[in-house]
Amino acid sequence: MMTLPDSGEDSVPATQARRRSPARTFRRWLGWLLIPAVLGIAGVALWNSDWLKAPRAMWELSRMPPPTSLPVPVEGVAARRIADTFGAPRGRDRTHAGVDIFAKRGTPVVSATAGVVVAVRDTGLGGRQVWVVGPARERYYYAHLEDWRANLVEGEVVQEGTVLGYVGDSGNAAGTPPHLHWGIYGANGAYDPLPLLRAPRTTNGRALPGG
């Protein structure tokens, strides 16, 4: 009996087997397009999370210009009552790198700017002190505190007017009338903050998200 060749009705040519259907190709490309979209959404969610609140605030602060006017960082004290002692001799080998703001012991000390608390410590000449990074990433120094505000921590995002601590005489100010030593450190070091306190108030800063 003659054996007949396979008609091929139940088989698929190799070229046809390798050919993908349009629907399958579309699903493949859609999957590749969704990956960056999902990653982008996840990145935005992470950036806006509480976990990255301080880095996000630091980035916002770096985009702000230095302030041209500031409020007095001690409640109830007028700028005209503050003596200009910046640069005055202090001992044999240093000068005053800020201003002293005298007030009753325990008077609230508030942040002069929006910013991020980068140090809360009791050490050296300043005693109980707080450092805040503000607009243009300048550093604000609040020293000789009687105490800090309850639950104040490094990494906290603060706004202008947020209570940081209370007027005292800690550090090398022990035994002197209670006061806040307040200084601002820019790119070139400390500079006189009093002109900013005496300048007409402007809205040159903005609140930070999450503070």
C-alpha positions, 0 to 999 in steps of 0.5 A: 500500500502506498503511504500518502504524505501528511496533508498538513491540515493538523500542523502549523508552519514554523513561520506562522507559529513564530508570528504573534497575534496583535492582541498579544503584542499589544499586551506586551507593550502595555506591560512595558509602559505600565512599569515606569508609570507604576514606579513613578506613582510609587516614587511620588507616594514615597516622596510625599510620605512622612518618612521623607518629610525632613529631606523634602523640607530641606529641598524646599529650603534650598530653593528659598532665598535668604530672608530680608526681614524676620520676627524677633524669636522671643515672644513679646520682645520688640526689635528696638529693645535689642542692643547691637552687640554683634562683633563685640569682644568676648574674652581674649580670642573671640567676638560675639557672633549674634545678639542677646535678647533679654526676657523673663526666664521661661519666655517662649523662644520661637523659630524665626523661620520655617525650617528643619531642626538639625540639633537639640543638645546641651554642650559648650558655651551655648548650653541648652541649644537648638539649631534650625536650618532655614531658607537658603539652608542658612543655620539659626542658633538658639542658645542658653535655653532654660529648657527645650519644648516637650517632644522637640526632636532633630528632624522636626519640620517647623514653621515660623512661630513654632516654639523651640524652647524657653529663655534661660541662662544655661551654658556660659551664661549661668548667673547672668540675666536670662536671655536668648543668644541668637545667631545666623550662619550663612555661607560665609559664617555668622552675620549680624541678624539685628538688621533683619529684625528691624527691617519692615516685615515682608512675606518673603518666606513660605510655610513648609509642607508637613510642619 
